[in-house]
Amino acid sequence: MWRTRAAAACVICRSLANSSYGIKKKSLLQNLHLVSRSIHHPYYPSSKFQRPPLRISIQQFSSLNRLPLHKTKLLNAKHGYQSHRNFWLARLASRLLKVRYLILGSAVGGGYTAKKTYDQWKDMMPDLDEYKWIIPDFIWELDELVDFEKLLKALPDGDDLAKLLPDFDKIGESLASLKGFLSPGSPGETAFRATDQGYDNDKQFKKVSDKEKIDQLQEELLRTQLKYQRMLERLEKENKELRKLVLQKDDKGIHQRKLKKSLIDMYSEVLDILSDYDASYNTQDHLPRVVVVGDQSAGKTSVLEMIAQARIFPRGSGEMMTRSPVKVTLSEGPHHVAFFKDSSREFDLTKEEDLAALRNEIEIRMRNSVKEGCTVSTETISLSVKGPGLQRMVLVDLPGVISTVTSGMAPDTKETIFSISRAYMQNPNAIILCIQDGSVDAERSIVTDLVSQMDPQGKRTIFVLTKVDLAEKNVASPSRIQQIIEGKLFPMKALGYFAVVTGKGNSSESIESIKEYEEEFFQNSKLLKTSMLKAHQVTTKNLSLAVSDCFWKMVRESVEQQADAFKATRFNLETEWKNNYPRLRELDRNELFEKAKNEILDEVISLTQVTPKHWEEILEKTLWERVSAHVIENIYLPAAQTANSGTFNTTVDIKLKQWTDKQLPNKAVEVAWETLQEEFSRFMTEKKGKEHDDIFDKLKQAVKEETIKRHRWNERAEDSLRVIQHNALEDRSISDKQQWDAAIHFMEETLQSRLKDTESVIEDMVGPNWKKRWLYWVGRTKEQNIRNETKNELEKLIKCNEDHPAYLANDEVTTVRKNLEARRVAVDPSVIKDTWHQIYRRYFLKSALNHCSLCRRGFYYYQRHFVDSELECNDIVLFWRIQRMLAITANTLRQQLTNTEVRRLEKNVKEVLEDFAEDNEKKVMLLTGKRVQLAEDLKKVREIQEKLEAFIEALHQEK
């Protein structure tokens, strides 16, 4: 019975096997397991016992899994005649319905399994919502700029793509047939051999130790993490190129819209203003920034360069290179460039010559900021770096902490570095990036203690271990590196711990080569394979992302609080100004300087309004005061000692010529320059009533002194002036009586002035006369008594000889000395000569004044050329020549002043004011006082508050 049914089933199977199903000839039995076929169909002649073919699954998350599958053709079964059963048609229909249900169930189950697997993978993927800020706004607006419908229509149809896939069923059949052909023995033996081999494999698998299983799982996990890391890097690279392309198009004005200033640039401007702000009113800078601290040569600068993706800092072997804080603002842009806040030059970081120039400029700025006798400076250098893919943040690179002051350093270098580091780290919102050298013992670190003091709970500290490649090579126990990373070797807590490699120690390495070396090292490192480090804790790329996230988180949490603090400070300053200066505008130092500048230029212009008469009067008077002594002592007195008028005139002409050639033009220019200075000073210092503001006095004085120091009179003026003076002195013809009387008056004034001076000198020599002695009860000194006796004796000598020459002979000196000794007055010959000089001078001046009175009626004789010995008025002619020369010289100097020198002086004043405007230290020194400082603080606080409010508004819009 059983055999009969089996035979009948085999007949049905043969008939089904011989039937054709569409294109493919495949029986339903072929879908069963080969072992089952061998057991249930022993009479099937063509059945072979084969191992089931290995099914190769297509990657579940391929982009092609959403395409439609091959269209399955209907099975056109050709039913053969069956004589054993009369209801074969019903059985055949039931089997076909069963196959349909199997296909339908498989499709539903497969779809559900695929959806569940897809959801699991989707949950495993990181949440990229927090990184939306990386993609600019215009990316989300691409649907308005790009027609995606046309793009989809241009792509090939899913059916066409599906036809390109290989027929995996045929491949499976071919492999199964090949295995069946190559396997020896009967089908039963092949099947049982396959089961025996599977059993042996199971036994061998059970022998594998648990440690090897864990190693395999860890390697698989590491490969998976690295795989997704590479995928993320590839996506970021594509995004970077796309952003660069769009930003370049935006720069060219394709979209015709104005780019707003980036958030990080707005924030950096606030920090720049705060760095210059003097916190006189207890307003402290608590805005976040990333403070990079570490021991000297720990790799701070290298980490910063890896984050900035450029070799921007000067380097030295073991030498202190960071001598002042460097604030680096990182932001995204289409081109990789760097620039300083106070300079318009851009350095292209893709060119080596620009990189070298940038490093040199930073080193020069550092050395210039260091004062004499110091090693480091507190002055901050502000640098901005833009480039595709850069994380937006503000970092401050501080000088490396040292343990010992070496030769060549200032004695207070160590304390100065500590104070600078504390000043930046004590900001409660500053993020501390603590750099530790992994190639040296952790016990030798100094910076960790300093960081622990500033941030004991580690709420704002990120620990970075550099030179991990050297650490892994040199450290005997890798677990020690793990203890360093986790902060177990020293009492320092941190938000996160990172391990990086910043190169092989060669300063010529490029950033790309360092990245490749770092990635290759961590792929093969035991630290990742043994799970001492996690994948997100390694590479500077992950460090940059983490620091940027922490920075912006701290900014969002604290910026509004800081804005409120500055708002309160602004209110206090405004109230103080209203109470102290209610009627004055709030002018800061620069505005006050501009106001003073306009006032000074107006005062310089006032010089051109001085009348020519005023200039000439001042010049003539001043010039005569300077040259009168030379004229009297060196020209008039020697010429007056001559015997006749011819000799007098000859002596006068010679001495005037010598004087004009050598001294007179130079003396005249000096007088003109001093006169210009006096007038300029008078206008600068003259108070203008109620409008005068004494806050400008110090500035005006400094401008005046600097202008006078710079001004030089025109060198060619002396040559032209010499010719004019020489021609004026050669003229001896007095044309009218008025000029004659003017010359006499000029001569009398001069002689009377000299006589008065001489009388004063004689009185000082001999002491008060008897009248003053009796009235004021004063007496003479011993020396004055000797001088008085000598004077009396010399006066007797003049009375005896009224035509006595100007000098005493030696025998006369001896006679006077002996006469005095006879009266018991011991006197030195030099005293006699000095006294004689003044006595004779007085006598001569009185005689000359008497002669002037006689010459008042001598113009007629002079005009008619009469020769009268009593009325020889050659000295009147001499003084007329001098007077005329003075008038012509004053007129010439006045023309030079008004036409040339005043304008040159105005130009010098403008140059001095421009130089002062660029020198902030000069302005601070010259414009001082409570009013200036209050206005300066008020302006800065307002500017900071406004920029903070604009930044907060932009921050909210980005959210």
C-alpha positions, 0 to 999 in steps of 0.5 A: 500500500505504501509502495503503491502510493509512493509510486503514484506520487513519483508519477505525479512528480515526474509529470510536474518535472517534465512540465515547463514553467515559463522561460525557466524549467524548474520543478517544484521539487527542486525547491525542497532540501536535497536530503528531503528529496533523497528520503521521500523520493528514492525512485526518482532516477535523476535526483542527486544528493547535493549541499544546498547552494550558498545564497549571497544576500544583497546589501540591505541598505543599498540605494537600489533596494527601492527599485521594483523587482523583476516582473515575474511571468505567470507559470503556464503549466502543461498538465500531463495525463494521469491514469491513477487518479480521477481527481488530479485537477483538484489536487493540482489546483490545491498545490497551485493555491498553496504555492501562491499563499507561500509566495504571498506570505514570504513577501509580507514577512520579508517586507516586515523584516526589511522594515524592522531591520531598516528601523533598527539601522535608522536608530543606530545612526546618529541624530544629525539634527544638532548639526543642521547649523553646519549646512547653510540656509541656502542648502535648504532652499535648493529646491527653489533653485534646482528643478528636481522633477527634471532631474528625476525625469532625466534618471533611468527607469527603475526597471532598466536598472533592475535588468542590469542586476545579475540573475542570482537564481541562475547563479545559484543553480550553476553553483549547485550543478557544479558541486553535484558534478564534482562530488563523488559517491552516491547521493545518499553518501553525499548527503550524509557526508555533508551532514557529518561535515556540518557536525564536525564544524559544529564541534570545532566551533564549540572549541573556540575560546571565549577570548577569541570570540570577544576579539572577533567581535571587537574587530568587527565593531572597530571595522564597523565604526571605521567604516561609518567614520569614513562614510561620515568623512566622505559625506563631510567632504562632499558637503565641504565641496558643495558649500565651497562651490555655493559660497564662491557663486554667492561671492560672484553675486549669482544670487544677488543677495547680501551675505550677512556677517557670520555668527562667529565673526560677530562674536569675535568682534565683541571679544576684540572690543572687550580685550581693549576695555578697561574694567574700571567699573567692575565689568568683567569679561565672562564671555566664552572662548576656548583657552588652550593651555599646556606645558611648553612643547606639549603640542598646543600649537600643533593641535591648534594648527590641526584644528585650523587645518594650516601651519600658521604659527612660528615653530622652534626646536625647544625655544619658546615661540608663543610669547603672547596670547593669540586669539584665533577666530575660526569660521567657514568660507569659500577660500582658506585665508587668514588675516589680522583684525587691524590689517587688510592683507589676506594670507592665502593658506594654500600657498607656502609663501603666504604661510611663511609670511604669516608665520613671520608676521605673527613672530614680529607682532609677538616680539614687538608686543614684548616690552624691554626686559620682558620675555612674554606679553599680555597683549593679545594678537587677534587672527581670523582664519576662514576656510571650507569645513572649519568648525566655528569657534574662538580659541586663545593660544597661551604661552606654554607653562614652564617650570624653570626660568632659563638663561635669556629669560626675564626673572619673572617669566614663570610668574607672568605666564601663570598670571596670564593663564589664570586670567583667562581660565578664571573666566567661569564660561571659558572652555579650558583645552588642557594639552598634555604631552603623552610622550613624557611622564604625567608626573612631570606635568605642571599645567594639570595642577593649574587647571585643577585649581581653576576648574576643580569639578572639570565642568568646562575642561577638555583633556587632550593627550598628544603624541600618542604614537610615541606614548604607545611605543615608549610606554611599557603598559598600555593601561597607563595611557588609559589611566592618563586619558581618564585622568586617574594619574592626577586629580583632574576632572574633565568633560571629555578625554581625547587622544590625538597625533599631530605628526611625526615631529617634522615641521615640514609635514603638511596637514593632509599627511598628518591626518593620513598618518593619524588615521592609519595609526589609530586603525592599527593601534592597540588602544582601539582594538583593546577598547581602551579608547573609543572611536569618538575619542581619537583624531583631531577631527573628533576633537574639533567637533567636540570642542565646537559643540561645547563652545556653542553650548556654553555661548548659548547658555551664558551670552544673554546673562552677559548682555544683561550685565552690560545693560546694567553697567550702561545704565550706571554709566549714563546716570553718572554722566547725567549727574556730572556733565549734564550740559556736555555731549558724550564725546569719547577720546576719538571724538574729542581728538577730532574736535581739538583737531578742527580747533587747531586747524582753525587757529593755524588758519588765523595766522593768515589773517594777521595784517602785514603791518603787524608782521613787519612791526614785530619783525623789525623790532625783534630783529633790531633787538637781536642785532643792535648790540653788534651794530653798536659794539662792532660797527659804530663804536670802532668807526667812531674812533677814526680821525675823519669822515672818510675813514669812518665811512670806509670802516663802516662799509667794510664791517657792514659787508662782512656782517651781511655776508656772514651773520645778518641773513641767518639772524634775520631768518631766526628772528622770523621763525621765532616770530612765527612760533610766538604768533602760533603759540599765542593763537594756540594758547589764547583762551576764547572765553566761555567756549574754551575747553581746558581739556585740549590744552595738553594736546595743543601744547604737544601739537605746537611743540612737535610742529615747531620741532619738525618745521624748517625754514626754506633754505633758499630764503637766506640767499635771496635775503642776503642780496636784498640786505646788501643792496639796502645797506649800500644806499646812502642817499637820504631823500628828504628831511622826514627820513633824516629826522627819523634816522636821528630819532632812531639813533637817539632811542638806540643810544639812550637805551644803551646809555641807560644799560651802561648806567645800570652796569656802573651802578652795580659795579660801584654800589648805590650813591649817597642819596640811596645810601641815606634814604634806603639805609644801604651800604657798599661792599668792599669791592664796590668801594674799590670800583668806586675809587677806580671810577673817580680816578678814571673820570679825572683822566677823561676830563683831562683829555676829552678826545681820549681813545677808547682804550687805556695805554699800559702806562696810564693803567700803571698811573691809575693803579699807583694813584689808588695805592697812594690812597691805600686802595689796592686794585688789580689792573684788570679791574681798572680796564673793566671799569674804564670800558664802562666809563668811556662807554658812558662818556661816548654815548653822552657825546653821541647824543649831544651830536645828534642834537646838533645834527638836527639842523644838518640836513641842509648841509648834508643835502648841499654836500657842505664840508663843516667839521662841526656838522659831520653827521656820518653816524646819522647816515649810518643809522639811516642805512641800518633803519632802512635795511631793517624795514626792507628785511622785515618786508621781505620776511613778512612776504616769505611768512605769509606766502610760504611758511604759514602754509608749510606750518599748516601742512606740518600741523596736519601731519602731526595731527594725523600721526597723533590720530594713529597713535592711541597711546599718544591720545590716551596720554594727551586727552585725560581726565574723568570726563574722557574716561567716563565717555570712553567707558560709556561708548565701549559698553554701548558698543558691546551691548549692541553687538551682543544683542545683534549676536543674540538675535542672529543666534535665535534666528539660526535656531 
